[in-house]
Amino acid sequence: MPKRESPEINAGSMADIAFLLLIFFLVTTTMDSDWGLARLLPPPPEEIEQQEEIKIKERDVFVVLANANNQLLVEGEVLDVSMLKEKAKEFIANKARLETLPQWEDVSVSIAQQKLADAQNEETKKKWTKRLDAAKLLGDYTLTKQVISLQNDRGTSYDLYIQVQDELANAYNELREELAQDRLGVSYYELLEKAKRDDKAKEKLKAIKTVYPQRISEAEPKDAVQ
């Protein structure tokens, strides 16, 4: 009786099957992307009067230094990062009108209209038009000539750098939130969302930012900040 041979398995399509399985796993597998810091990129610089020559006095500048030892020096004094936001808010608003804090300027509809009528160039007209629009929406307000100067050492940790950036941004955002709630009865953060699709909300948001423009000047890191 002849020996019976085992049937052969047709492996001709195995390569196609393996390729299809590879594609399947590539499509369905989720990649772990939690490395690094959850940090949004900063928005484009807000519109400020950059073309106008501005002489900045020492009292108008809030100096923040982060050195290689991860110490935060604010106006020459060591400060814990958790206290930076409140310190910055006090400087930016200068509600007490202290002579040691930024110079201030009162703005009302009548003042803005007069300044606009006296304007000698387009840049000044543009500036006071924006301030007039803000006064019409918000009522009388006070502007300060505040500028925050941020300087880091090349040895400053990235963690401290991010904390400082967040605290300074939060200082502006909290002041804007307080103003929006007080004058408009709406949240600043709500306006941020509505402004994407609502022109009225966009105008209100512009007015809030006119009162509290974010001015953070970040210098190039140095090899050593004492």
C-alpha positions as CSV (number, residue, x, y, z in Angstrom):
1,M,0.0,0.0,0.0
2,P,1.6,3.3,-1.0
3,K,2.5,5.7,1.8
4,R,0.1,8.6,2.1
5,E,1.7,12.0,2.0
6,S,0.6,14.9,4.3
7,P,-1.2,17.7,2.5
8,E,0.8,20.8,2.0
9,I,-0.3,24.2,3.4
10,N,-0.5,26.9,0.8
11,A,1.5,29.8,2.3
12,G,1.3,31.9,-0.8
13,S,-1.0,34.5,0.9
14,M,0.8,34.6,4.3
15,A,2.8,37.7,3.3
16,D,-0.5,39.5,2.4
17,I,-2.1,38.5,5.7
18,A,0.9,39.6,7.7
19,F,0.9,43.0,5.9
20,L,-2.8,43.5,6.6
21,L,-2.3,42.6,10.3
22,L,0.5,45.1,10.5
23,I,-1.7,47.9,9.0
24,F,-4.5,46.9,11.4
25,F,-2.3,47.2,14.5
26,L,-0.8,50.5,13.3
27,V,-4.2,52.0,12.8
28,T,-5.8,50.7,16.1
29,T,-2.8,51.2,18.4
30,T,-2.7,54.4,20.5
31,M,0.7,55.9,21.1
32,D,1.6,57.2,24.5
33,S,2.3,61.0,24.0
34,D,2.3,62.1,27.7
35,W,6.0,63.0,27.7
36,G,7.1,66.5,28.3
37,L,5.1,69.4,29.8
38,A,1.4,70.2,29.1
39,R,2.1,73.7,27.9
40,L,0.2,75.7,25.3
41,L,2.2,77.8,22.9
42,P,1.9,81.5,23.6
43,P,-0.5,83.5,21.5
44,P,0.7,86.1,19.0
45,P,1.9,89.3,20.7
46,E,-1.0,91.6,21.6
47,E,-1.3,94.8,19.6
48,I,0.5,97.6,21.5
49,E,1.9,100.9,20.5
50,Q,5.2,99.5,19.3
51,Q,6.0,102.1,16.7
52,E,5.7,105.0,19.1
53,E,8.9,105.8,20.9
54,I,8.3,105.3,24.6
55,K,10.7,106.4,27.3
56,I,10.4,103.9,30.1
57,K,11.1,105.0,33.6
58,E,12.5,102.7,36.2
59,R,9.3,102.7,38.2
60,D,7.4,101.4,35.2
61,V,9.5,98.2,34.9
62,F,8.8,95.1,37.1
63,V,12.1,93.2,37.0
64,V,11.9,89.4,37.4
65,L,15.1,87.4,37.5
66,A,15.4,83.6,37.7
67,N,19.0,82.5,38.4
68,A,21.0,79.3,38.0
69,N,20.2,78.3,41.6
70,N,16.5,78.4,40.8
71,Q,16.0,81.4,43.0
72,L,13.4,84.0,41.9
73,L,14.5,87.6,42.4
74,V,11.7,90.2,42.0
75,E,12.7,93.8,42.1
76,G,16.0,92.7,43.7
77,E,14.5,90.6,46.5
78,V,14.2,86.8,46.8
79,L,10.5,85.8,46.3
80,D,8.8,82.5,46.3
81,V,7.2,81.8,43.0
82,S,3.8,81.2,44.7
83,M,3.8,84.9,45.6
84,L,4.7,86.2,42.2
85,K,1.2,86.5,40.8
86,E,-0.2,88.8,43.5
87,K,3.0,90.9,43.4
88,A,2.6,91.3,39.7
89,K,-1.1,92.2,39.9
90,E,-0.3,94.9,42.4
91,F,2.3,96.3,40.1
92,I,0.3,96.1,36.9
93,A,-2.9,97.8,38.2
94,N,-1.3,100.2,40.8
95,K,-4.8,100.7,42.2
96,A,-3.3,102.6,45.2
97,R,-1.6,105.0,42.9
98,L,1.8,104.7,44.6
99,E,4.6,106.8,43.4
100,T,6.9,103.7,43.5
101,L,4.7,101.8,41.1
102,P,3.9,102.5,37.4
103,Q,2.7,105.9,36.2
104,W,-1.0,106.0,35.6
105,E,-3.4,107.8,33.2
106,D,-7.1,108.3,33.6
107,V,-9.2,107.6,30.6
108,S,-12.8,108.6,30.0
109,V,-14.9,109.2,26.9
110,S,-14.4,113.0,27.0
111,I,-10.6,112.7,27.6
112,A,-10.2,110.2,24.8
113,Q,-12.3,112.4,22.4
114,Q,-10.1,115.4,23.2
115,K,-6.9,113.4,22.8
116,L,-8.2,112.1,19.5
117,A,-9.0,115.6,18.3
118,D,-5.5,116.8,19.2
119,A,-3.7,113.8,17.7
120,Q,-1.0,114.8,15.1
121,N,-0.3,111.4,13.5
122,E,-2.1,108.2,12.6
123,E,-0.5,106.1,15.2
124,T,-1.7,108.4,18.0
125,K,-5.2,108.5,16.4
126,K,-5.3,104.7,16.3
127,K,-4.2,104.5,20.0
128,W,-6.8,106.9,21.2
129,T,-9.6,105.5,19.0
130,K,-9.0,102.1,20.7
131,R,-9.0,103.7,24.2
132,L,-12.2,105.7,23.3
133,D,-13.9,102.4,22.2
134,A,-12.9,100.8,25.5
135,A,-14.3,103.8,27.5
136,K,-17.6,103.6,25.7
137,L,-18.0,99.9,26.7
138,L,-16.4,99.9,30.1
139,G,-16.8,103.4,31.5
140,D,-13.9,105.4,33.0
141,Y,-10.8,103.5,33.7
142,T,-7.1,103.9,34.5
143,L,-4.1,102.8,32.4
144,T,-0.7,102.2,33.8
145,K,2.6,102.3,31.9
146,Q,3.6,98.9,33.2
147,V,6.2,96.6,31.6
148,I,7.3,93.3,33.1
149,S,11.0,92.4,32.3
150,L,11.8,88.7,32.6
151,Q,15.4,87.5,32.6
152,N,16.5,83.9,32.9
153,D,19.9,82.3,33.5
154,R,21.0,79.6,31.1
155,G,21.1,77.3,34.1
156,T,17.6,78.1,35.2
157,S,15.4,74.9,35.3
158,Y,12.7,74.6,32.7
159,D,10.2,73.9,35.5
160,L,10.9,77.2,37.2
161,Y,10.8,79.0,33.8
162,I,7.3,77.6,33.1
163,Q,6.1,78.4,36.6
164,V,7.2,82.0,36.2
165,Q,5.6,82.3,32.8
166,D,2.3,80.9,34.1
167,E,2.2,83.1,37.2
168,L,2.8,86.3,35.1
169,A,0.1,85.3,32.6
170,N,-2.3,84.5,35.4
171,A,-1.7,87.9,36.9
172,Y,-3.0,89.6,33.7
173,N,-5.8,87.1,33.3
174,E,-7.1,87.6,36.8
175,L,-7.1,91.4,36.5
176,R,-9.0,91.0,33.2
177,E,-11.4,88.7,34.9
178,E,-12.1,91.1,37.7
179,L,-12.6,94.0,35.2
180,A,-15.0,91.9,33.0
181,Q,-17.1,90.8,35.9
182,D,-17.2,94.3,37.4
183,R,-18.0,96.3,34.3
184,L,-19.7,93.8,32.0
185,G,-21.1,91.2,34.3
186,V,-19.5,88.4,32.3
187,S,-16.4,86.2,32.7
188,Y,-13.3,87.1,30.7
189,Y,-12.8,83.4,29.9
190,E,-16.3,83.3,28.6
191,L,-15.5,86.2,26.3
192,L,-12.5,84.4,25.0
193,E,-14.7,81.6,23.8
194,K,-17.5,83.8,22.5
195,A,-15.1,86.1,20.6
196,K,-14.3,83.2,18.2
197,R,-17.7,83.5,16.7
198,D,-19.3,86.7,18.1
199,D,-18.2,90.2,17.0
200,K,-19.7,91.9,20.0
201,A,-17.8,89.6,22.4
202,K,-14.7,90.3,20.3
203,E,-15.1,94.1,20.9
204,K,-15.6,93.6,24.6
205,L,-12.5,91.4,24.8
206,K,-10.6,94.1,22.9
207,A,-11.7,96.7,25.4
208,I,-10.6,94.5,28.4
209,K,-7.2,94.0,26.8
210,T,-6.9,97.7,26.2
211,V,-7.1,98.4,29.9
212,Y,-4.7,95.6,30.8
213,P,-2.4,95.0,27.8
214,Q,0.0,92.1,28.4
215,R,3.5,93.6,28.3
216,I,6.1,90.9,29.1
217,S,9.6,91.6,27.8
218,E,11.7,88.5,27.9
219,A,15.4,89.1,27.5
220,E,17.8,86.5,26.0
221,P,19.1,84.2,28.8
222,K,22.5,85.1,30.2
223,D,25.3,82.8,31.4
224,A,24.9,84.0,34.9
225,V,22.2,86.0,36.8
226,Q,23.3,86.8,40.3
